[in-house]
Amino acid sequence: MLAKLAEELPHGDDYLFEPKWDGFRALVFRGSRELFIQSRDSRPLDRYFPELHDALLAGLPAGCVLDGEIVIATPHGLDFDALQLRLHPAASRVAKLAKETPSSFVAFDALAVGGRNLMGEPQRARRAALERLLGRGKPPVYVTPMTRERDQAEHWLEHFEGAGLDGVIAKPAGLTYQPGKRAMIKVKHARTADCVVAGFRWHKSGEDAVGSLLLGLYDDANVLQHVGVTSSFSMTMRKQLVKELAPLRKDAIGEHPWRDWAGAAAEASRMPGGQSRWSAGKDLSWEPLRPERVCEVKYDHLQGNRFRHAATFLRWRPDKPPPDCRYDQLEVTKPYELESVFSSGSKGS
């Protein structure tokens, strides 16, 4: 079951509010003797998280199916980069990382308990079943906090981001489990930033349309760092961008700050053209532009020194000089202890 994005938490007294975890969505199937962990698109995850597989097999009763999130918790909050490193083809590497940065599973829904299918039950009943099954949970298996109080959820939205969480989910209390449907509501922080447009990628349809713009911000050393992309354009605008950006393509590579990454880039650098474990061989080649144009984008939060998700294009900023597009314009999130998230408990289940 999926969620649709909203700008604010819904009003009313018939919602269950939960933190939105920033990890790998996963379903856990516990049979009589075996256990399977799979991704949202039905890919097996067990081999990447052997320590979690063993803990869930030992700790869960037979005949249950749980929906939740795989996360890696550190003293500084959730670490999505460490999570991505687990998707490695070498079992020896995965085993090493499992010891160095062990994962956890945060359960937020019970789809079956004791062999009984609960998907047709209302959310409030599934939540109660989840709490009976796991109690408050113990490492590395947790039950996500929940509240019915909108004010408390607003507090979570304001503070939990400092622990690496991704917003708040609102679930109608009477909602049945609806696979593939955007039946829940998610609310994230929305922020804006002025970014340098330093390159672009062609649209999958061909070289008559722009697929995405590559965004940059200057750091304290006045080096332009790649921070993400924006691709929220209509097809009409994609084709118009080809004409608009044409003058900036001339002689762009000569003094371009990313010219060393014009071909393939090392993954660790996270520069344009670099493959990640999510890119699955996709064509990530890019076209450099002279870094002379600025646009304003909307983003939710940073992951390290880049945008966690694709940013939303808002407008061009012809009044903004590119050197003024710096990291120091971004809001800094105050740290928040991850343990305090779980100590928030569950209210009104």
DRENLO-509113 format. One record per residue: residue in one letter; x, y negated, z negated of N, C-alpha, C in turn. Coordinates in steps of 0.05 Angstrom, whole numbers, plus 32768, in hexadecimal, padded with zeros to 4 digits. Layout:
<recs>
aXYZXYZXYZ
...
</recs>
This chain:
<recs>
m80118018800080008000800080127FE78000
l800B7FD48010801B7FBC8014800E7FA38008
a801C7F8D800B80127F74800080137F5E8015
k80017F4B801380017F348025800B7F1C8015
l80197F0A802280257EF3801580117EDD8010
a80127ED27FF880027EBB7FF180137EA67FE4
e800A7E8D7FE4801A7E777FD980177E747FBB
e80017E7E7FB07FFD7E7D7F937FEF7E957F89
l7FF17E9A7F6F7FE47EB17F637FC67EAD7F64
p7FB67EC27F697F997EC07F6A7F8E7EBA7F4E
h7F777EAC7F4E7F697EA77F347F557EBD7F30
g7F4B7EBF7F177F387ED47F117F437EE77EFC
d7F317EF57EEF7F397F077ED97F3A7F247EE1
d7F3A7F2A7EFB7F397F467F047F517F4D7F14
y7F697F437F0C7F827F4A7F197F957F557F05
l7FA67F677F0E7FBD7F717EFF7FD57F657F0C
f7FE57F567EFD7FFD7F497F0780167F587EFF
e80287F5C7F1280417F6A7F0D80587F5B7F1A
p80717F5D7F0F80887F527F1C808C7F607F37
k80977F527F4A809E7F5E7F6480BC7F657F64
w80C27F7E7F6580DE7F887F6380EB7F867F7E
d81057F7F7F7E81147F7C7F9781277F947F9A
g811C7FAA7FA6812C7FC27FA981227FD27FC1
f81247FEC7FBF811A7FFE7FD480FF800A7FCB
r80EA80047FDA80D080107FD480D2802E7FD8
a80C7803D7FC580CA805A7FC680B280687FBA
l80AB807F7FC6809780927FBA80A680AA7FAF
v809E80B37F9880AA80CA7F8A809580E07F88
f809B80F77F93808A810F7F93809681247F80
r8089812A7F6A8093813F7F58808181587F5A
g808D816D7F66807F81867F69808481977F50
s807E81B17F53808281C37F3C809F81C87F37
r80B081C87F4C80CC81CD7F4880DE81B87F56
e80D381AA7F6980E481987F7880DA817B7F76
l80EB81687F7E80E4814C7F7E80EE813F7F97
f80DE812E7FA380E681207FBC80E281027FB8
i80F680F37FC180F480D67FC180F480CD7FDE
q80E180BE7FE680E080B5800280DA80978004
s80E3808C801A80DF806F801F80C3806A8029
r80BC8051802D80A2804A8037809C80558052
d80B18059806380AD8065807D80B48082807E
s80B2808F806680B480AC806380D080B78067
r80E480A78065810080B18066810980BB804B
p811780D18049812080DB802F813680CA8024
l813480C5800A814880B47FFC815880C37FE7
d815280DC7FE2815E80EB7FCC817D80EC7FCE
r818780F07FE681A480F37FE981B380D97FE3
y81A680C37FE481B380A97FDF81B180A27FC1
f81A080AF7FB2819C80A97F96819B80C37F86
p81B180D37F8681B080ED7F7981AB80EB7F5B
e81B680D67F4E81B280D47F31819580CE7F2A
l818780C07F3C816B80BA7F38815A80D37F3D
h816180E27F52815380FA7F588153810D7F40
d816B81117F34816D81247F1E815E811A7F05
a815F80FF7F00815180F47EE9813280F67EEC
l812880F17F04810C80F37F09810281107F08
l811281227F12810B813E7F11810981487EF5
a811B813F7EE4811B81477EC8810681397EB8
g80FF81217EBF80ED81117EAE80D081107EB5
l80C981177ECE80AD81167ED780A081317ED5
p808681317ECD8077814A7ECD807081527EE9
a806B816C7EED806381767F078048816A7F10
g804581677F2A802B815F7F35802581417F35
c803B81317F35803681147F35804381077F4D
v803780F17F56804280E17F6C804280C47F62
l805980B77F63805C809C7F5A806580897F70
d805C80717F708064805C7F82807580487F71
g808B803F7F7C809C802D7F6D80B380227F7D
e80C880197F6F80DE800C7F7C80F880177F70
i810B801D7F81812680247F798136800B7F77
v814380067F6081537FEE7F5C816D7FF57F4F
i81807FE37F5181997FE67F42819B7FCD7F30
a819B7FD27F16819C7FBD7F0281B87FB97EF8
t81C17FA07EF781DB7F987EEC81D77F847ED6
p81ED7F7E7EC781EA7F697EB381E17F4E7EBE
h81E47F4A7ED881DD7F317EE481C27F327EF3
g81B37F487EF0819A7F4B7EFD819B7F617F12
l81877F627F2381857F767F38819A7F707F4E
d81A67F867F5981BB7F837F6D81B27F927F86
f81A77F837F99819E7F8F7FB281B57F987FC4
d81CB7F897FC381E27F917FD381ED7FAC7FCA
a81EE7FB17FB081F77FCB7FA681E47FE17FAF
l81CA7FDA7FB181B67FEE7FBA81BB7FF57FD7
q81C17FE17FE881C67FE7800481DE7FF88008
l81F27FF67FF7820B80067FFA820580237FF7
r81EF802A7FEA81E880477FE681E180558000
l81D98046801581D18052802E81EA8059803E
h81F9806C803382138073803F821380908047
p821F8096805E821D80B28068822E80C68058
a824280BC804A825480CE803B824980D4801F
a824480ED8019823A80F57FFF824D80EE7FE8
s826780F07FEE827B80E97FDA827A80CC7FD2
r827580BB7FE68273809E7FE0825A80987FD0
v824380A57FD7822A80A17FC9822E80AB7FAC
a823B80C27FA8823F80CC7F8C825080B97F7C
k826480AD7F88827580997F7A826580817F72
l825580777F848244805F7F7E822F80657F69
a8225807E7F6A821080867F56821A80847F3A
k823480897F36824080877F1C8247806A7F15
e8250805C7F29825980407F238241802D7F20
t822C80307F318215801F7F3081FC80307F31
p81F5803D7F1B81DD804F7F1C81C3803F7F21
s81B1804D7F2E819880417F35818280477F21
s816C80397F238154803D7F12813B803E7F24
f812680497F19810D80497F2780F8803B7F16
v80EB80277F2280D680187F1480BC80207F20
a80AB802E7F11809180387F1A807C80227F17
f806B801E7F2C8055800B7F29803A80177F32
d803980307F39801F803C7F408021805A7F3E
a800B80677F36800980847F347FF5808D7F49
l7FFE809C7F5D7FEC80A57F727FE180C17F6C
a7FEF80D07F5B7FE580EA7F537FF180F07F37
v7FE280FD7F267FEB81057F0C7FDE81217F06
g7FEF81347EFD7FE5814E7EF77FD9815C7F0F
g7FE381557F277FD881617F3F7FBE81557F49
r7FB481407F3B7F9B81337F437FA181197F52
n7F9481177F697F9880FF7F7A7F8980E87F6E
l7F9880D27F697F8C80BA7F5D7F8980A37F71
m7F8E80A77F8A7F8E80917F9D7F7280847FA0
g7F5D80937F9A7F4280887F9C7F39807B7F83
e7F4A807C7F6E7F44806F7F547F4B80517F55
p7F3D80407F467F4480247F457F60801F7F3A
q7F6C80087F417F8780017F377F8980037F19
r7F757FF97F0B7F767FF97EEE7F7880157EE2
a7F6B80287EEF7F6C80447EE67F8780507EED
r7F92804A7F047FAD80557F0B7FC280497EF9
r7FBF80307EF27FD380247EE07FD280327EC4
a7FBA80377EBA7FB780457EA17FC480617EA2
a7FBF806F7EB97FCB80897EBC7FE980887EBD
l7FF480737ECA801180707ECB801D806C7EB0
e8010805C7E9F801A80577E848018806F7E73
r8003807F7E76800180987E67801780AC7E70
l801D80AB7E89803180BE7E94804D80B77E8A
l8054809E7E8B806F80967E86807380867E6D
g805D807D7E608060806C7E49806D80527E51
r807F80487E42808E80307E4A80A680377E5B
g80AB80517E5E80C1805A7E6F80DC80587E60
k80EF80677E69810A80667E5E811E80697E76
p8135805D7E738148805E7E89814E807A7E93
p8150807D7EAE814F80697EC3813380667ED0
v811E806F7EC18103806D7ECC80F380597EBB
y80E780457EC780D980317EB980BC802D7EC4
v80AB80217EB4809180197EBD80927FFA7EBF
t80897FF07ED6808A7FD37EDA80787FC57EC6
p80807FAE7EBC806E7F9E7EAB80557F967EBA
m803F7F927EAB80267F897EB880177F777EA4
t80097F647EAF7FF87F527E9F7FDF7F4B7EAE
r7FCA7F467EA07FB17F3C7EAC7FB07F1D7EAA
e7FC37F117E9C7FC27EF57E967FD17EE57EAC
r7FC37ED47EBA7FCF7EC57ED07FE57EB37EC6
d7FE27EA77EAF7FF77E967EA380107EA57E9F
q800E7EBE7E9580257ECE7E9180337ED57EAC
a80237EDB7EC0802E7EE07EDA803C7EC87EE6
e80317EB07EE1803F7E987EEA805A7E957EDC
h805B7E9C7EC380747E9C7EB480887EAF7EC1
w807F7EC77EC780907EDA7ED5809B7ECF7EEF
l80897EC37EFF80917EB87F1980A77EA37F15
e80A57E947F0080B87E7F7EFA80D37E897EF0
h80D27E9E7EDF80EB7EA67ED180F77EC07EDB
f80E77ED37EE480F27EEE7EEB81057EED7F03
e81037ED97F1481147ED77F2B81317ED67F22
g81367ECB7F0A81527ECA7F00815D7EE57EF9
a814C7EFA7EF881567F157EF481577F247F0E
g81527F177F2581547F237F3F813A7F2E7F4A
l81247F287F3C810A7F317F4781007F1E7F5D
d80EB7F277F6B80E57F1B7F8580CA7F0D7F85
g80BD7F087F6E80A37EFB7F6D80907F0B7F5C
v80767F087F6180617F157F52804D7F227F65
i80447F3A7F5E802F7F487F6D80157F467F5D
a7FFF7F407F6B7FE47F3F7F5F7FD47F567F6C
k7FC97F687F5B7FBA7F7F7F647F9D7F7D7F59
p7F897F7C7F6A7F6E7F7D7F617F697F967F4F
a7F5E7F937F387F5C7FA97F257F4B7FC07F2F
g7F387FBA7F417F277FCF7F4C7F307FDB7F66
l7F497FD37F6E7F537FDB7F897F5B7FF97F89
t7F5180087F9D7F5B80237FA17F7680217FB0
y7F8580377FB07F9F80377FBE7F9A803B7FDC
q7FA380277FEC7F9D802680087FB880268018
p7FC2803D80207FDC803F802E7FDB802E8048
g7FF0801F804C7FF3801080647FE37FF68065
k7FD27FF180527FC17FD980517FCE7FC38040
r7FCD7FAB80497FD77F9480387FC07F8C8025
a7FBC7F9C80117FA67F987FFF7FAD7F897FE6
m7FC77F877FE07FD17F797FC97FD97F5D7FD1
i7FE07F4C7FBE7FE97F317FC380057F2D7FB6
k80177F227FC680317F1C7FBB80367EFE7FBD
v80427EF47FA880497ED77FA680677ED47FA1
k80747EC57FB280917EC07FAE80967EA37FAC
h80AE7E9C7FA280B67E807FA280BA7E777FBF
a80B37E5F7FC580B87E547FE080C97E3B7FDD
r80E07E3B7FEA80F27E247FE980F97E1C8005
t81047E048008810C7DFB8023812A7DF48022
a81367DF6803981527DEE803C81577DE48058
d81697DD1805A81727DC78074818B7DD6807C
c818A7DE3809481A07DF5809C81AA7DED80B8
v81C37DF280BC81D07DEF80D681C87E0680E8
v81C07E00810181BB7E15811481D47E1A8124
a81E17E31812081FC7E35812B81FC7E4C8140
g81E67E57814681E47E6D815A81C87E77815C
f81C57E8A816F81AA7E96817281AD7EB2817D
r81987EC2817B81977EDC818881807EDC819C
w81847EEA81B2816F7EEC81C681587EFD81BC
h81407EF681C581297F0681BF812A7F2281CC
k811D7F3581C1811E7F5081CC81127F5281E8
s81037F3E81F080F77F3E820A810A7F368220
g81217F2A821881357F23822C81407F078228
e81507EFD823B815D7EE48238814D7ECC8242
d81337ECE823F81217EB7824581147EAD822C
a811C7EB8821581107EB081FB81247EB581E5
v81237EA281D181357EA581B981277EB681A5
g81367EC9819A812B7EDA8185812D7ECE8169
s81457EC4816281497EB8814881607EA48149
l815F7E91813681747E7D813381867E86811C
l81A07E83811F81B37E89810A81B97E7080FA
l81B67E7280DF81B77E5B80CE81D17E5A80BD
g81DA7E4280B881F37E3F80A881F17E298094
l82017E2C807F82047E17806A82217E148064
y822A7DFC805E82467DF68057824A7DFC803A
d82617E09803482687E0E8018827A7DF8800D
d82857DFC7FF582957DE77FE882AF7DE27FF7
a82B77DF6800782D07DF3801782CA7DE88033
n82B17DDF803782A97DD4805182AA7DE98067
v82A67E02806082A57E18807482887E1E8078
l82807E21809182647E27809882607E458094
q824F7E4C808282497E68807C822E7E708088
h822D7E88809382147E93809F82027E9B8088
v81EA7E90808681D87E95807081BE7EA48077
g81BA7EA8809181A27EB7809981977EAE80B4
v817F7EB680B981727EB080D381567EA680CE
t814B7E9980E3812E7E9380E381247E9C80FF
s810D7EA880FE81027EB3811880E47EB0811A
s80D97E9D810B80BC7E99810980B37E86811F
f80B47E90813880AC7E7F814F80977E8D8160
s80867E7C816D80747E87818180847E8D819A
m80797E9D81AC80887EA381C5808C7E8A81D6
t80797E7781D5807C7E5E81E380947E4F81D9
m80977E4E81BF80AE7E3F81B380C87E4E81B9
r80C77E6981B880DF7E7881BE80EB7E7181D9
k80D97E6E81ED80E27E68820880EB7E4B820A
q80DE7E3981FB80E67E1D81FB81017E1A81EE
l81077E2A81DA81217E2981CC81387E2F81DF
v81347E4081F381497E46820681527E2C8214
k813F7E1B821B81467E02822981527DEE8215
e81467DED81FD814F7DD981E9816C7DDF81E1
l81737DF881DE818D7DFF81D381A37E0181E8
a819B7E01820281AE7E04821881C67DF18216
p81C27DD7821181D97DC5821081ED7DCC81FA
l81E37DD881E481F47DDF81CD82057DF881D2
r81FF7E0681E8820E7E1F81EE82287E1881FC
k822A7E01820882417DFA8218825A7DF68205
d826F7E06820B82887E0481FC82847E0981DE
a82707E1981D782697E1D81BB827D7E2E81AC
i82897E4181B9829A7E5581AB82B57E4A81A4
g82BF7E3681B382DA7E2C81B082E17E258193
e82D27E13818782D87E0A816B82C27E148158
h82B57E298160829F7E33814F82A97E3F8135
p829D7E38811E82A77E42810482A47E618101
w82937E6D8112828F7E8A8111829B7E988129
r82AE7E8B813782B87E97815082C57EB2814C
d82D17EB6813482DD7ED0812F82C97EE7812D
w82B07EE0812B829B7EF48129828A7EF58142
a82947EEB815882857EEA817082807F06817B
g82917F198175828C7F35817C82807F438165
a828C7F59815D82827F68814682907F5D812D
a82817F5D8117828C7F5380FD828D7F6980E9
a829F7F6780D782A07F7A80C182877F7780B0
e827C7F8D80A782637F8B809882667F7B807F
a827D7F7D807282817F6E8059827F7F50805C
s82857F47807482857F2A807982697F1F807B
r82567F308083823A7F28808782377F11809A
m82487F1080AE82467EFA80C282367F0480DA
p822F7EF280EC821E7EF98103822C7F108113
g821C7F23811C82267F39812C822F7F50811B
g82307F4E810182387F6480EF82217F7780EB
q82277F9180EE82137FA580E982107FAA80CB
s81F87FAE80C281F27FB680A781E67FD180A8
r81E27FDD809181D57FF8809181B87FF78098
w81AD7FDF809981917FDC80A1818E7FD780BF
s81A47FCF80CC81A17FC780E9819E7FDF80FB
a81A77FF780F281A38010810181AA800D811F
g81C18000812381CB7FFF813F81BE7FEA8150
k81AC7FD98145819F7FC5815581B47FB18161
d81AD7FA6817781BE7F92818481BD7F788174
l81D37F72816681D47F5A815581E77F458162
s81EC7F48817B81FD7F34818981EF7F198188
w81FF7F04818981F47EE9818682037ED68199
e81F67EC0819D82007EAB81AF82077E93819D
p82207E89819E82287E72818E821C7E588198
l82177E468186820E7E2B818D82217E18817E
r82267E01818B82357DEC817C82247DE48164
p822F7DE5814C821F7DE0813482187DC38130
e82067DB9814181FF7D9D814081E27D98813A
r81D17DAD813981B57DA9813381AE7DB48118
v819A7DA8810B81927DAF80F081747DB580F1
c816C7DC980E3814F7DCF80DF81497DD480C2
e81317DCF80BB81277DD4809F81197DEF80A0
v811F7E00808D81127E1A808B81077E1F806F
k80F57E31806D80EA7E3A805380F57E55804D
y80FF7E598035810A7E73802D81017E7A8011
d81037E93800A80F97E9B7FEF81107E9B7FDA
h81267EA97FDF813C7EA87FCD81567EB27FDA
l816C7EAD7FCC81867EB57FD6818D7ED17FCC
q819C7EDF7FDC81A97EF87FD381C77EF37FD7
g81D57EEE7FC181F17EE57FC381F17ECA7FCF
n81FE7EC77FE682007EAC7FF381F07EAB800D
r81DC7EBC801081CB7EBB802881AE7EBF8021
f819D7EB8803481807EBC802F817A7EDA802F
r816A7EE2801C81637EFE801981527F088030
h813F7EF78039812E7EFE805081307EE98065
a81267EEF807D81267EDA809281177EC28089
a81227EAA808F81157E91808781007E89809C
t80EE7E78809480D87E6E80A580E07E5280B0
f80E07E4F80CA80E67E3580D680CF7E2280D0
l80D77E0A80C780C37DF580C280C57DDE80D6
r80DD7DD380DB80DF7DBC80ED80FC7DB780F3
w81017DA88108811C7D9E810D81217D8580FC
r813B7D8180F581427D6A80E581577D5A80F4
p814F7D4A810881637D3A8117816F7D248107
d81637D1E80F0816E7D0980DE81837D1480CB
k81887D2E80CB819A7D3A80B881B57D4280C5
p81CB7D3680BC81E57D3E80C781EC7D5B80BE
p81F67D6C80D081FD7D8780C882107D8980AF
p82247D7880AC82357D7B809482267D788079
d820E7D6C807A81FE7D69806281EF7D82805A
c81F07D96806C81E27DB0806681F47DC18056
r81F17DC0803B82047DCD802981F47DDF8015
y82047DF0800981F87E027FF581ED7DF37FDD
d81F97DDC7FD781F17DCE7FBE81D57DC27FC0
q81C87DC37FD781AC7DBA7FD981997DD07FCE
l81A37DE97FCB81917DFF7FC3818C7E007FA5
e81747E077F9E816D7E0A7F82817C7E227F76
v81887E1E7F5F81967E337F5181837E407F3D
t81807E5B7F3F816E7E697F2D817B7E6F7F12
k816E7E697EFD81797E6E7EE2817A7E8C7EDC
p81907E957ED181927EB27ECB817C7EBA7EB7
y81737ED37EB9815F7EDE7EA781657EFB7EA2
e81667F037E89816D7F1E7E8281597F327E8C
l81637F467E9B81517F5A7EA681427F6A7E90
e814F7F6E7E7981427F7C7E6381297F6D7E5A
s812A7F537E5D81137F437E5480FB7F477E66
v81007F507E7F80E97F567E9180D97F6D7E85
f80E77F827E7D80D97F9A7E7380CD7F957E57
s80D97F837E4880CF7F7D7E2D80B57F6D7E2F
s80AE7F637E4780957F557E4B807D7F687E47
g80827F827E4B806D7F967E4580567F957E58
s80407FA27E4F80287FA47E5F80107F9B7E4E
k7FFF7F8A7E5B7FE87F7F7E4C7FCE7F867E5B
g7FBB7F8F7E4D7FA17F927E577F9E7FA87E6C
s7FAD7FBE7E6A7FAC7FD37E7E7F927FE37E7B
</recs>
